[in-house]
Amino acid sequence: MTADEQKKQVGDAAAEYVKDGMKVGLGTGSTAAWFVKALAEKVKAGMKLTLVSTSIQTTQLAESLGLVIKDINDVGVLDLCVDGADEVGPGLALIKGGGAALLREKLIWEQAKSCIVIADAAKNVPLLGKFPLPIEVEPFAWKGTVNRISDVLVDFDINMMPKVRMKGESHWITDGGNLIFDVACGAIHEPAGLAHELKSLTGVVDHGLFLDLADIALIGGEDGVTVLH
Ligand code: 5RP
């Protein structure tokens, strides 16, 4: 089974958790896209849902499938959010932000009563950090912010410089107008401490460590979907 087949498998499985009348947050990325497609089929078949999106990319996909995306401020607390991840570690600690949507994703996740993360088997890891950790940074005075991020990383035995994410010749700009820096941490032994210290830095808008947010993970694989709690 290819990674893409597994992504479809878990996207379809997550759609089974969605019930008529729910308010649902739609994640971003190639795995979440399968969930959006599965939901579009349910809505076509008559299911009534209130949907919000975590990115412009997902809004465009959803609308192209005939779904209506509402403003989160008009919707309030969500019943469910379903989203992909770059890594799923112990305790359902996650790295997200490979698609540069981490801020809006985290805002939507935190406004949902329940969150399901969906991923192919390769993303289920014993230790976070092989996938570079994305950090969203306010563009003003970014050099100083990055120096302070580096100091924090050293405190956690991570001796890597944050690398600005590029799109061609230009800096990648997020939906919220910020920069993304990626840190090839290698291994993150203290995700909670690192998350706390990064978040406390002025200029860091947010980071891709999603801790204590996912309620379950649906992991794809040859033997079907594995549910992790
Ligand atoms: C976007 C994300 C994505 O969920 C994450 O990058 C996984 O993407 P994909 O499903 O395409 O592998 O966090 O910011």
py3Dmol code that shows the C-alpha trace and the ligand (Angstrom):
import py3Dmol

protein = """\
ATOM      1  CA  MET A   1       0.000   0.000   0.000  1.00  0.00           C
ATOM      2  CA  THR A   2       1.467   3.358  -0.979  1.00  0.00           C
ATOM      3  CA  ALA A   3       1.616   6.332   1.392  1.00  0.00           C
ATOM      4  CA  ASP A   4      -1.099   8.019  -0.653  1.00  0.00           C
ATOM      5  CA  GLU A   5      -3.360   4.963  -0.395  1.00  0.00           C
ATOM      6  CA  GLN A   6      -2.845   5.015   3.381  1.00  0.00           C
ATOM      7  CA  LYS A   7      -3.688   8.726   3.468  1.00  0.00           C
ATOM      8  CA  LYS A   8      -6.965   7.993   1.674  1.00  0.00           C
ATOM      9  CA  GLN A   9      -7.613   5.077   4.021  1.00  0.00           C
ATOM     10  CA  VAL A  10      -7.333   7.280   7.139  1.00  0.00           C
ATOM     11  CA  GLY A  11      -9.139  10.229   5.529  1.00  0.00           C
ATOM     12  CA  ASP A  12     -12.102   7.957   4.808  1.00  0.00           C
ATOM     13  CA  ALA A  13     -11.905   6.418   8.301  1.00  0.00           C
ATOM     14  CA  ALA A  14     -11.955   9.857   9.943  1.00  0.00           C
ATOM     15  CA  ALA A  15     -15.052  10.821   7.961  1.00  0.00           C
ATOM     16  CA  GLU A  16     -16.916   8.005   9.748  1.00  0.00           C
ATOM     17  CA  TYR A  17     -16.545   9.969  13.010  1.00  0.00           C
ATOM     18  CA  VAL A  18     -18.510  12.867  11.518  1.00  0.00           C
ATOM     19  CA  LYS A  19     -22.219  12.891  12.332  1.00  0.00           C
ATOM     20  CA  ASP A  20     -25.079  14.948  10.952  1.00  0.00           C
ATOM     21  CA  GLY A  21     -25.250  18.469  12.362  1.00  0.00           C
ATOM     22  CA  MET A  22     -21.640  18.615  13.561  1.00  0.00           C
ATOM     23  CA  LYS A  23     -19.359  21.660  13.407  1.00  0.00           C
ATOM     24  CA  VAL A  24     -16.108  20.393  11.906  1.00  0.00           C
ATOM     25  CA  GLY A  25     -12.625  21.864  11.390  1.00  0.00           C
ATOM     26  CA  LEU A  26     -10.832  20.852   8.202  1.00  0.00           C
ATOM     27  CA  GLY A  27      -7.061  20.377   8.385  1.00  0.00           C
ATOM     28  CA  THR A  28      -4.443  21.135   5.761  1.00  0.00           C
ATOM     29  CA  GLY A  29      -2.230  18.918   3.603  1.00  0.00           C
ATOM     30  CA  SER A  30      -2.452  15.888   1.361  1.00  0.00           C
ATOM     31  CA  THR A  31      -3.877  13.598   4.086  1.00  0.00           C
ATOM     32  CA  ALA A  32      -6.476  16.095   5.265  1.00  0.00           C
ATOM     33  CA  ALA A  33      -7.436  16.567   1.611  1.00  0.00           C
ATOM     34  CA  TRP A  34      -8.700  12.964   1.518  1.00  0.00           C
ATOM     35  CA  PHE A  35     -10.847  13.697   4.567  1.00  0.00           C
ATOM     36  CA  VAL A  36     -12.266  16.800   2.845  1.00  0.00           C
ATOM     37  CA  LYS A  37     -13.085  14.701  -0.236  1.00  0.00           C
ATOM     38  CA  ALA A  38     -14.799  12.046   1.899  1.00  0.00           C
ATOM     39  CA  LEU A  39     -16.849  14.741   3.671  1.00  0.00           C
ATOM     40  CA  ALA A  40     -17.867  16.268   0.349  1.00  0.00           C
ATOM     41  CA  GLU A  41     -19.398  12.891  -0.585  1.00  0.00           C
ATOM     42  CA  LYS A  42     -21.322  12.808   2.700  1.00  0.00           C
ATOM     43  CA  VAL A  43     -22.625  16.336   2.186  1.00  0.00           C
ATOM     44  CA  LYS A  44     -23.647  15.461  -1.376  1.00  0.00           C
ATOM     45  CA  ALA A  45     -25.578  12.532   0.081  1.00  0.00           C
ATOM     46  CA  GLY A  46     -27.497  14.917   2.362  1.00  0.00           C
ATOM     47  CA  MET A  47     -25.465  15.279   5.560  1.00  0.00           C
ATOM     48  CA  LYS A  48     -25.703  18.765   7.090  1.00  0.00           C
ATOM     49  CA  LEU A  49     -22.414  20.119   8.468  1.00  0.00           C
ATOM     50  CA  THR A  50     -20.943  23.453   9.503  1.00  0.00           C
ATOM     51  CA  LEU A  51     -17.362  23.609   8.270  1.00  0.00           C
ATOM     52  CA  VAL A  52     -14.367  25.817   9.014  1.00  0.00           C
ATOM     53  CA  SER A  53     -10.949  25.621   7.419  1.00  0.00           C
ATOM     54  CA  THR A  54      -7.345  25.847   8.619  1.00  0.00           C
ATOM     55  CA  SER A  55      -5.895  27.385   5.449  1.00  0.00           C
ATOM     56  CA  ILE A  56      -6.595  29.132   2.176  1.00  0.00           C
ATOM     57  CA  GLN A  57      -5.452  25.935   0.415  1.00  0.00           C
ATOM     58  CA  THR A  58      -8.079  23.826   2.205  1.00  0.00           C
ATOM     59  CA  THR A  59     -10.785  26.443   1.698  1.00  0.00           C
ATOM     60  CA  GLN A  60     -10.068  26.404  -2.038  1.00  0.00           C
ATOM     61  CA  LEU A  61     -10.218  22.597  -2.145  1.00  0.00           C
ATOM     62  CA  ALA A  62     -13.419  22.438  -0.081  1.00  0.00           C
ATOM     63  CA  GLU A  63     -15.170  25.099  -2.161  1.00  0.00           C
ATOM     64  CA  SER A  64     -14.108  23.394  -5.381  1.00  0.00           C
ATOM     65  CA  LEU A  65     -15.951  20.315  -4.079  1.00  0.00           C
ATOM     66  CA  GLY A  66     -19.104  22.330  -3.367  1.00  0.00           C
ATOM     67  CA  LEU A  67     -18.594  22.664   0.407  1.00  0.00           C
ATOM     68  CA  VAL A  68     -19.374  25.912   2.213  1.00  0.00           C
ATOM     69  CA  ILE A  69     -16.663  27.216   4.579  1.00  0.00           C
ATOM     70  CA  LYS A  70     -17.761  29.464   7.419  1.00  0.00           C
ATOM     71  CA  ASP A  71     -15.803  32.082   9.366  1.00  0.00           C
ATOM     72  CA  ILE A  72     -14.597  30.500  12.635  1.00  0.00           C
ATOM     73  CA  ASN A  73     -15.730  33.616  14.501  1.00  0.00           C
ATOM     74  CA  ASP A  74     -19.319  32.951  13.428  1.00  0.00           C
ATOM     75  CA  VAL A  75     -19.189  29.276  14.411  1.00  0.00           C
ATOM     76  CA  GLY A  76     -17.768  29.097  17.929  1.00  0.00           C
ATOM     77  CA  VAL A  77     -16.747  25.818  19.518  1.00  0.00           C
ATOM     78  CA  LEU A  78     -16.307  22.930  17.073  1.00  0.00           C
ATOM     79  CA  ASP A  79     -17.390  19.343  17.692  1.00  0.00           C
ATOM     80  CA  LEU A  80     -14.450  17.884  15.842  1.00  0.00           C
ATOM     81  CA  CYS A  81     -11.269  18.771  13.993  1.00  0.00           C
ATOM     82  CA  VAL A  82      -9.497  16.356  11.643  1.00  0.00           C
ATOM     83  CA  ASP A  83      -6.007  17.110  10.390  1.00  0.00           C
ATOM     84  CA  GLY A  84      -2.778  15.484   9.238  1.00  0.00           C
ATOM     85  CA  ALA A  85       0.645  15.670  10.866  1.00  0.00           C
ATOM     86  CA  ASP A  86       4.288  15.386   9.923  1.00  0.00           C
ATOM     87  CA  GLU A  87       5.137  13.178  12.898  1.00  0.00           C
ATOM     88  CA  VAL A  88       3.013  11.360  15.498  1.00  0.00           C
ATOM     89  CA  GLY A  89       5.100  10.572  18.569  1.00  0.00           C
ATOM     90  CA  PRO A  90       4.543   9.046  22.003  1.00  0.00           C
ATOM     91  CA  GLY A  91       1.482  10.347  23.853  1.00  0.00           C
ATOM     92  CA  LEU A  92       0.120  11.642  20.527  1.00  0.00           C
ATOM     93  CA  ALA A  93       2.646  14.487  20.609  1.00  0.00           C
ATOM     94  CA  LEU A  94       2.852  15.859  17.084  1.00  0.00           C
ATOM     95  CA  ILE A  95       5.012  17.872  14.750  1.00  0.00           C
ATOM     96  CA  LYS A  96       2.865  19.849  12.332  1.00  0.00           C
ATOM     97  CA  GLY A  97       3.443  22.748   9.968  1.00  0.00           C
ATOM     98  CA  GLY A  98       5.062  21.017   7.011  1.00  0.00           C
ATOM     99  CA  GLY A  99       2.384  22.756   4.970  1.00  0.00           C
ATOM    100  CA  ALA A 100       3.041  26.080   6.745  1.00  0.00           C
ATOM    101  CA  ALA A 101      -0.490  26.222   8.178  1.00  0.00           C
ATOM    102  CA  LEU A 102       0.427  25.528  11.816  1.00  0.00           C
ATOM    103  CA  LEU A 103      -0.938  28.735  13.347  1.00  0.00           C
ATOM    104  CA  ARG A 104      -4.430  28.526  11.890  1.00  0.00           C
ATOM    105  CA  GLU A 105      -4.381  24.766  12.478  1.00  0.00           C
ATOM    106  CA  LYS A 106      -3.564  25.225  16.159  1.00  0.00           C
ATOM    107  CA  LEU A 107      -6.234  27.920  16.517  1.00  0.00           C
ATOM    108  CA  ILE A 108      -8.842  25.577  15.053  1.00  0.00           C
ATOM    109  CA  TRP A 109      -7.623  22.544  17.048  1.00  0.00           C
ATOM    110  CA  GLU A 110      -7.832  24.517  20.282  1.00  0.00           C
ATOM    111  CA  GLN A 111     -11.412  25.511  19.502  1.00  0.00           C
ATOM    112  CA  ALA A 112     -12.547  21.891  18.959  1.00  0.00           C
ATOM    113  CA  LYS A 113     -13.977  19.558  21.614  1.00  0.00           C
ATOM    114  CA  SER A 114     -12.223  16.630  19.958  1.00  0.00           C
ATOM    115  CA  CYS A 115      -9.290  16.316  17.534  1.00  0.00           C
ATOM    116  CA  ILE A 116      -8.392  13.410  15.295  1.00  0.00           C
ATOM    117  CA  VAL A 117      -4.968  13.259  13.665  1.00  0.00           C
ATOM    118  CA  ILE A 118      -4.656  11.152  10.524  1.00  0.00           C
ATOM    119  CA  ALA A 119      -1.375   9.903   9.078  1.00  0.00           C
ATOM    120  CA  ASP A 120       0.297   7.177   7.045  1.00  0.00           C
ATOM    121  CA  ALA A 121       2.360   4.631   8.964  1.00  0.00           C
ATOM    122  CA  ALA A 122       5.748   6.223   8.218  1.00  0.00           C
ATOM    123  CA  LYS A 123       4.781   9.242  10.325  1.00  0.00           C
ATOM    124  CA  ASN A 124       4.257   7.218  13.495  1.00  0.00           C
ATOM    125  CA  VAL A 125       7.636   7.624  15.250  1.00  0.00           C
ATOM    126  CA  PRO A 126       9.123   6.628  18.639  1.00  0.00           C
ATOM    127  CA  LEU A 127      10.735  10.062  19.117  1.00  0.00           C
ATOM    128  CA  LEU A 128       9.854  13.437  17.576  1.00  0.00           C
ATOM    129  CA  GLY A 129      12.418  15.463  15.689  1.00  0.00           C
ATOM    130  CA  LYS A 130      13.489  13.747  12.502  1.00  0.00           C
ATOM    131  CA  PHE A 131      11.056  15.961  10.608  1.00  0.00           C
ATOM    132  CA  PRO A 132      12.292  19.579  10.847  1.00  0.00           C
ATOM    133  CA  LEU A 133      10.297  21.542  13.425  1.00  0.00           C
ATOM    134  CA  PRO A 134       8.517  24.525  11.822  1.00  0.00           C
ATOM    135  CA  ILE A 135       8.423  27.791  13.760  1.00  0.00           C
ATOM    136  CA  GLU A 136       6.261  30.715  12.618  1.00  0.00           C
ATOM    137  CA  VAL A 137       7.952  34.082  13.147  1.00  0.00           C
ATOM    138  CA  GLU A 138       6.740  37.680  12.887  1.00  0.00           C
ATOM    139  CA  PRO A 139       8.717  39.220   9.987  1.00  0.00           C
ATOM    140  CA  PHE A 140       9.589  42.453  11.851  1.00  0.00           C
ATOM    141  CA  ALA A 141      13.012  42.070  13.546  1.00  0.00           C
ATOM    142  CA  TRP A 142      13.129  38.405  12.549  1.00  0.00           C
ATOM    143  CA  LYS A 143      16.921  38.176  12.832  1.00  0.00           C
ATOM    144  CA  GLY A 144      16.829  38.967  16.547  1.00  0.00           C
ATOM    145  CA  THR A 145      13.978  36.492  17.059  1.00  0.00           C
ATOM    146  CA  VAL A 146      15.934  33.775  15.279  1.00  0.00           C
ATOM    147  CA  ASN A 147      18.976  34.438  17.482  1.00  0.00           C
ATOM    148  CA  ARG A 148      16.801  34.018  20.573  1.00  0.00           C
ATOM    149  CA  ILE A 149      15.307  30.818  19.124  1.00  0.00           C
ATOM    150  CA  SER A 150      18.847  29.488  18.616  1.00  0.00           C
ATOM    151  CA  ASP A 151      19.718  30.227  22.256  1.00  0.00           C
ATOM    152  CA  VAL A 152      16.647  28.274  23.402  1.00  0.00           C
ATOM    153  CA  LEU A 153      17.524  25.366  21.116  1.00  0.00           C
ATOM    154  CA  VAL A 154      21.036  25.156  22.611  1.00  0.00           C
ATOM    155  CA  ASP A 155      19.450  24.834  26.073  1.00  0.00           C
ATOM    156  CA  PHE A 156      17.726  21.706  24.743  1.00  0.00           C
ATOM    157  CA  ASP A 157      20.943  20.307  23.197  1.00  0.00           C
ATOM    158  CA  ILE A 158      19.789  21.189  19.706  1.00  0.00           C
ATOM    159  CA  ASN A 159      22.691  22.871  17.940  1.00  0.00           C
ATOM    160  CA  MET A 160      21.024  23.648  14.634  1.00  0.00           C
ATOM    161  CA  MET A 161      20.317  27.063  13.133  1.00  0.00           C
ATOM    162  CA  PRO A 162      16.699  27.664  12.117  1.00  0.00           C
ATOM    163  CA  LYS A 163      16.501  27.770   8.321  1.00  0.00           C
ATOM    164  CA  VAL A 164      14.089  30.173   6.682  1.00  0.00           C
ATOM    165  CA  ARG A 165      11.600  28.408   4.412  1.00  0.00           C
ATOM    166  CA  MET A 166      11.706  29.598   0.828  1.00  0.00           C
ATOM    167  CA  LYS A 167       9.267  29.530  -2.056  1.00  0.00           C
ATOM    168  CA  GLY A 168      11.514  29.890  -5.108  1.00  0.00           C
ATOM    169  CA  GLU A 169      13.623  33.002  -4.572  1.00  0.00           C
ATOM    170  CA  SER A 170      11.334  34.521  -1.921  1.00  0.00           C
ATOM    171  CA  HIS A 171      10.619  33.820   1.709  1.00  0.00           C
ATOM    172  CA  TRP A 172       7.581  31.613   2.283  1.00  0.00           C
ATOM    173  CA  ILE A 173       4.789  33.780   3.668  1.00  0.00           C
ATOM    174  CA  THR A 174       2.064  32.062   5.701  1.00  0.00           C
ATOM    175  CA  ASP A 175      -1.665  32.767   5.369  1.00  0.00           C
ATOM    176  CA  GLY A 176      -1.223  35.084   8.384  1.00  0.00           C
ATOM    177  CA  GLY A 177       1.651  37.008   6.735  1.00  0.00           C
ATOM    178  CA  ASN A 178       4.509  35.506   8.754  1.00  0.00           C
ATOM    179  CA  LEU A 179       7.794  33.702   8.037  1.00  0.00           C
ATOM    180  CA  ILE A 180       8.424  30.008   8.663  1.00  0.00           C
ATOM    181  CA  PHE A 181      11.744  28.728  10.003  1.00  0.00           C
ATOM    182  CA  ASP A 182      12.515  24.990  10.023  1.00  0.00           C
ATOM    183  CA  VAL A 183      14.814  23.413  12.607  1.00  0.00           C
ATOM    184  CA  ALA A 184      16.383  20.028  11.867  1.00  0.00           C
ATOM    185  CA  CYS A 185      16.309  19.060  15.556  1.00  0.00           C
ATOM    186  CA  GLY A 186      17.249  15.406  15.023  1.00  0.00           C
ATOM    187  CA  ALA A 187      15.654  14.347  18.295  1.00  0.00           C
ATOM    188  CA  ILE A 188      13.400  16.274  20.659  1.00  0.00           C
ATOM    189  CA  HIS A 189      13.769  14.705  24.100  1.00  0.00           C
ATOM    190  CA  GLU A 190      11.763  17.318  26.006  1.00  0.00           C
ATOM    191  CA  PRO A 191       8.950  18.470  23.702  1.00  0.00           C
ATOM    192  CA  ALA A 192       6.891  20.106  26.472  1.00  0.00           C
ATOM    193  CA  GLY A 193       9.808  22.197  27.750  1.00  0.00           C
ATOM    194  CA  LEU A 194      10.873  23.198  24.255  1.00  0.00           C
ATOM    195  CA  ALA A 195       7.297  24.113  23.299  1.00  0.00           C
ATOM    196  CA  HIS A 196       6.981  26.301  26.388  1.00  0.00           C
ATOM    197  CA  GLU A 197      10.285  28.120  25.866  1.00  0.00           C
ATOM    198  CA  LEU A 198       9.724  28.747  22.163  1.00  0.00           C
ATOM    199  CA  LYS A 199       6.239  30.089  22.772  1.00  0.00           C
ATOM    200  CA  SER A 200       7.548  32.509  25.393  1.00  0.00           C
ATOM    201  CA  LEU A 201       9.787  34.331  22.887  1.00  0.00           C
ATOM    202  CA  THR A 202       8.562  37.658  21.541  1.00  0.00           C
ATOM    203  CA  GLY A 203       8.449  37.350  17.764  1.00  0.00           C
ATOM    204  CA  VAL A 204       7.622  33.637  17.774  1.00  0.00           C
ATOM    205  CA  VAL A 205       4.011  33.507  16.660  1.00  0.00           C
ATOM    206  CA  ASP A 206       3.754  29.749  17.235  1.00  0.00           C
ATOM    207  CA  HIS A 207       5.542  26.472  16.572  1.00  0.00           C
ATOM    208  CA  GLY A 208       4.689  23.084  15.155  1.00  0.00           C
ATOM    209  CA  LEU A 209       4.704  21.119  18.414  1.00  0.00           C
ATOM    210  CA  PHE A 210       1.096  20.076  19.040  1.00  0.00           C
ATOM    211  CA  LEU A 211       1.063  18.562  22.536  1.00  0.00           C
ATOM    212  CA  ASP A 212      -1.987  17.323  24.461  1.00  0.00           C
ATOM    213  CA  LEU A 213      -4.244  18.309  21.589  1.00  0.00           C
ATOM    214  CA  ALA A 214      -4.949  15.102  19.650  1.00  0.00           C
ATOM    215  CA  ASP A 215      -7.527  12.770  21.214  1.00  0.00           C
ATOM    216  CA  ILE A 216      -6.934   9.909  18.828  1.00  0.00           C
ATOM    217  CA  ALA A 217      -4.654   9.107  15.909  1.00  0.00           C
ATOM    218  CA  LEU A 218      -5.743   7.059  12.924  1.00  0.00           C
ATOM    219  CA  ILE A 219      -2.647   5.472  11.373  1.00  0.00           C
ATOM    220  CA  GLY A 220      -2.817   3.813   7.966  1.00  0.00           C
ATOM    221  CA  GLY A 221      -1.192   0.520   7.051  1.00  0.00           C
ATOM    222  CA  GLU A 222      -1.409  -2.818   5.247  1.00  0.00           C
ATOM    223  CA  ASP A 223      -3.511  -4.353   8.015  1.00  0.00           C
ATOM    224  CA  GLY A 224      -6.031  -1.528   8.083  1.00  0.00           C
ATOM    225  CA  VAL A 225      -6.326   1.547  10.237  1.00  0.00           C
ATOM    226  CA  THR A 226      -4.739   1.473  13.704  1.00  0.00           C
ATOM    227  CA  VAL A 227      -6.399   3.680  16.314  1.00  0.00           C
ATOM    228  CA  LEU A 228      -4.011   5.181  18.882  1.00  0.00           C
ATOM    229  CA  HIS A 229      -5.256   6.825  22.077  1.00  0.00           C
TER     230      HIS A 229
END
"""
ligand_1 = """\
14
5RP
C 0.259 21.565 7.414
C 0.381 20.342 8.235
C 0.049 19.054 7.570
O -1.002 18.464 8.252
C 1.271 18.178 7.620
O 2.331 18.852 6.980
C 1.011 16.841 6.928
O 0.834 17.050 5.563
P 0.595 15.847 4.562
O -0.699 15.211 4.968
O 0.548 16.480 3.204
O 1.768 14.896 4.711
O 0.717 20.361 9.392
O 0.708 22.701 8.102
"""
view = py3Dmol.view(width=600, height=400)
view.addModel(protein, "pdb")
view.setStyle({"model": 0}, {"cartoon": {"style": "trace"}})
view.addModel(ligand_1, "xyz")
view.setStyle({"model": 1}, {"stick": {}})
view.zoomTo()
view.show()
